[in-house]
Amino acid sequence: MKYIYFDAKSGLSGDMILGALLDLGVPRAEFKARIAELKLPIKVTIKEAERSHLRGLKVDVRVQGRGSRARTWKDISSFIKKTPFSGPIKERGLAVFENFFKAEARVHGEPFDRVHLHEAGADDALVDVLGCAWLLDRLDVGPVLCSPLNVGSGWVKTAHGILPVPPPAVAELLKNVPVYSAHAEAELVTPTGAAIVKTLVTRFASFPELVYDRIGYGAGGRDLPGFPNILRAFLGDAAKFDPAKQVSIIEATVDDSTPQVLAAFLDRALELGALDVHLTPIVMKKNRLATKLTILASLDRIDRLIEAVFRETSSIGVRYFPVERRALARTVDKVRLLGETVGIKVATLGDETVHVQPEYDDCLALARKTGRPLKDVMRRALEAYVKKS
């Protein structure tokens, strides 16, 4: 199984996502043949394009005839369920459009089943959404990750009139998604693009540590001066992507919690998945003695650990920031000692073993059970491991 990481520093749209995924090596003729099975009055063209001197693949979906009509959720869901695509592809498409309709309903204050999608409900958006779902399936993609989204700035013309960037539906869709505005006065994230990433992306993160073997480039519809309107898609083996390598430090300074409370919190932080946690004595303003609480955590644990700091200490504010981290590969071996099993942590650098350490808790339990000194138990555990090896 593969993963995809979208680098959306230049924003994204449905056609940019299609172009980036197609550029990863899916035959264009095969994609067009599958889209033709939808029997929509559209023409799909795929061509090389240049944006600020960078190449990308541009996908254009032109509606033939009088154009698309606005559609309700009932229209969209009925259409998708009747397509010849597989169950997982249909489920992805339905989930994207369901989020879209929910956002439109909240923005316009209308019931979900009465909302009509205009730009997003058109035939080209159906191609964007279902085409994206099919391409992810065709590429055998599991996790989908994305950078924070550059939404652009300024104003955009829609079926509802002139609206600020990001338009209300896009802003609604991107709740709890990291966004920013930089470098271009234009709409950089379209409603269709927002709905796709909001639904299908499992995690948003600044460029993480990746091991990838292909890059796809999807071109947007405008060649902005000095700004490459390009979406990059990095494809790699999911087994080689370890999100735990991306870590952050959470810090808080506390001068009004008791030592008992802080000691208890150390154990609680580890229970919640902290990689490491420690306390440092410091002197704060007004020469007050205090304690700095430092927590090392992977990205997926940050929110719950920050909440625990607020709930279980007297801190009313924390700092957190990403840090680089390198760690040796570690395994746990077992040895038999004095009738009990003791774990042995083995750290390796490449093929070389560089550190061997008995599990402290196992050795402490055995020392208490046998009445032997802890240092003696740890020494004998190491000797048992060396003999076994």
N, C-alpha and C positions, 0 to 999 in steps of 0.2 A: 504494500500500500504506500502511496505517495502523500506528500503534503504540498500545499501551495501557500506562498507568502506574497501578498499583494503590497507593492511599494507605491503608495498613493500620495506621494508628495505633490503630484500635479493633479490631484483629484481623481475621480473615476466616474464612468457612466456605463450603461449596459453595453454599448457597442465597444467601449474600450476594454471591458472585461472579456467580451467575445474575442476581440482581436488578440489580446495577450494570451488567452488560453489556446486559440488556434495556432499562434506562433510557436507554441511549445512542440509542435510536430503533428498535430491531427490533420489528416488530409482534408483539404478544402472541399473537394468533390464529395467526400463522405458526409461532411457537415451539411452541405447544401442539399444532399439527397434526403437526410433526416428531416431537415426543416421543411422540405417540399411535402413531406407526409402530413404536415399540419393543414395543408390545403387552404392556406390563407392567400388573399390577393396581394402578394408582396413579391418583390424581386430583390434577391440578396447578391451584392457584389463584394468581393474581397480583393484588396489591392495593397501594394506597398505604398507607404506614405512617409513624408519627411516632416518632422516637427522640430524647429530650431536646430536643424542639421543632424537630428537623430532619426533613425529609421524606426518604423513600426508598422503593424498590420492594421489597416482600416477596414472595418466592416460597415457597409451601408445597407440599411433595410428600407427600401422604398415601397410605399403603399401604392398599389395600382388603382386606377378608377377614382371614385369619389372620396376615397379615404375611409378611415376607421370611424365607427360610431362609439359613443361613450358606452361603457359597460358596467353592470352591477356585479356584485360578488356572485350572485347566482349565475350570471352569464359566464363569468370567468371560470368558476369552479366546474360548471357543467362542461365547458369546452376542454379544460385540462383533463378531466376524467375520461373523456372520449378519445384522447390522443393515443397513438400507438406506442408511446414511450412506456418504459418499465415503471413498476410501482414506486421505487425510490426517487426516480426523476419526477414523477407526478407529485409526490409528497413534497419535494423541495420547491417545486413551482407553486403549489397551493400555499405553502407556508409563506413564501415571499409575498404573494398577492394578498394573503390574509393580513399580514402586517401593514401592507399598503392601505387597505381599506380601513383598518383600525385607525391609522394615522389621519386619513382624510376625514373620517367620522369625527374625530376629536377636534380637528382644526375647524371644520365647518359646522359643528354642533348638530349633526344629522344622525339618525339611526344607521347602524351598520348596514342593514339590508336595503337602505334607500340611497346610499352614497353611489355616485357615478364617478368613475375615473375617466379623465379626459386624455391627457398625454400618456399617462401610465397605462390606461386601459386599451390603448390602440394596438393594432396588429404588430407594430414594430416592437412594442414592449413585451408582447407575448413571445416573440422570437428571442429577444434579449434574455428573458427569464428562463424559458424552457431550453434555449440554446446553451446558456450557462450551466444549467443543471445537467444537460446531456454531456457537455464537454468535461465537467468534473467527473462524471461517471466513466466516460471514455478514457480519461487519463488515470483512472483508479485512484482518485484523490480522497483521502480521509479527512484529516484536519485541514481547515482553511483558516489562515491567519492574515492579519492586515496591519499596516502601519496606522498611526493616527491620520485622520483625513483632513487634507487642506481643502476647505469648502469655498475659498475665494471670497470675493466681496462685491459690493455694488448692488445692481438691480437686475431683474430678469423679467421678461415678458412671458406671461402664461395665459391660459384660458380664463383665469380669474382676474387678469389685469397685470399691472406692473407691481412686482413684489420684491422685497429686499432679499439679499442673499445672506444665508441660505433661506429659500422659500419656506413658508410655514410647515408644509407637509414634510420637507426634508429635515427641518429642525426637529419636528416631532419624532420622525423615524430615528434620528441620531441621538436621542436621549441616552445617557450613560455610555456613549461612544466618545473617545477622545478626539476632539476636532480643534482646528486652528485656522487662521487666515493669513496668507503670506503671498507676496510676489505678483499677484494678478488681480485686477479688478474685473472679475468675471465669475459666472457660476461654474464652479469646478466639480461639484458633486451633484449629479442629476437625481431626480426622484427614483428612477429605476435603479440606478447604481446604489443609492442609499438603501433601498429596500433589499437588494440582493446581499450586500455586505452585512446589514443589520441582522438578517435571517441566517445566513450561511457561515459567517465568520465565527469561529469558536473563541478567538482571543485577539485583542488589539494590543500591539506592542511596538515600540520603536525598534528599528532594525535589530533583530536578535542574532545570536550566534547560529548560523545555518551551515549545513553541508548540502549543497545543491549541485545538480548536474545539467540543468537547462534553465534558460531565461527566455520568457516570451515578452514581446513589446506590443502593446495595444495603443494605437494612435487615436486621439480625440478628434473632434470635428473642426477645431480651430488651430491655426498656427500663430500662437501668441508671441509677440516680439520678445526675444530673449528668454522665453520660458517654454521648455519642452512639454507640450500637452501629451504626455506619454505615461501609460500605466505599465509597470514592470511586474511580471509574475515569475517568482522563483519556484522551481519544481525540484523536489528532492525526496529521498527515501525517508518515510516517516520514522523508521526504526533508528535513523541516525540523528533525528532531531530531539534534543532533550531540553524542554522548557525549564527544567530545574536549574540549568546553567545560568539562566538569567535571574539574578538575585538583587535584592535591595536591602539597604540598612534603614531601620526605623529607630529613631532616637527620641527620648524624652528626658527632660531634667525635672527631678522631683525633690521638693524640700519639705513636704508635709505628709509623707507616708511613713508608717512605722517600719522598722526592719522586718518584722514578721510578715507584713503585707507584701513587701517587695520580694522576700524570700519565697513566699508562696507563689507569687506571680511567675518566677523563673520556671517552676515546674509546670505551671499552666501554659506558658508560652511554648514549651517543648511539646506538651500534649496537643497544642493547636498546629503543630507542624513547623515551628521555628527551627532553622538549621543550627543556630547558635544563639545564646543569650547571655549577657553578663552585665554586672553592675560596676560602676567606677565612682569612687568618691571625688567630688569636685567642690569648688567654692563659687557660689553664684553672686549676683549683685547684692549689695548691702552686706557683703562678707558672710552670707549665710552658708553654712555647711549643707551640702545636698548630695544627691546621687544621680548619675547619668545612667539611664537604662538604654542598652543597645541590643537590638534584635537583628539577626541576619535571617532573611526569609526569601523564598522563591516568590515569583510574581503572583501566583495563584493563591498565596496565603496572606498577602498584605492586608487586605480589607478586614479579615476576621481577627488578625493580630492587633491592628489598630483599634478595632472596636473593643477588644479585650483590655487594652491599655486604659481606655477611657472608663470601662466598667469596673475594673478591678484594682486600679491605682487612683491616686488623686490628681493625675496629670490632666490638664485641660487642653493640651496641644502637643502634637508630635511633628517631627521632621522625617521625611523619607526620601531616599534618592537611590538611583541605580549604582551599582558598583561592579567592577570586574572581579571574577573569581576563577581560580584554577584549583582543581582538586585531584588528588591521585585516585586511580581506580581502586575500589575496595571490595573485598569479599570477606566472608566470615567462615572460618573452618571450625571444626569441633575436635576436642581431645577428651579422653576419659582420665579423670584424676580423682583418687580417693573415693572411687565409687560413684562419682558425679560427672556430668557433662559440663565442660567449660568452653565458651566460645573464644576464638582467637581471631582478631581483626588483622587482615593481611592487606597492606597497601602496595601497589605496584606502579612502576613507571615504565611503560612499554611492557617488555617481557621480564623486567627485573624487579624482584621483590626488594623494597627499600625500607619497609617498616613492618614489624610484627608486634602486636600488643594484645595481651589477654583482656577479655571483657571484664571491666571493673566490677560490675554488679554480680557476675557469676563468681568471681574470686572472693568478693566480700561475703557472699552467702555461704560459700564453702569454708571460709576462715571462721565464721561464726559457728557453723555447724560442727566443725572439728576442733575448735579451740586453738588452731594454729595461727601464727602471725600472718597478716595479709601479705606482707612482702615475701614470705616463704611460699605461700600458695601461688603467687604470681610468678615467682622464679621457677617453681616446679611445673607450672603450666607451660611456660616457655620451653623448658627442657623436654616436656612431653611432645610438644609440637615439633621441635627439632628432630627428636628421635623418630617421630611418625613420618616426617618429610624425607 
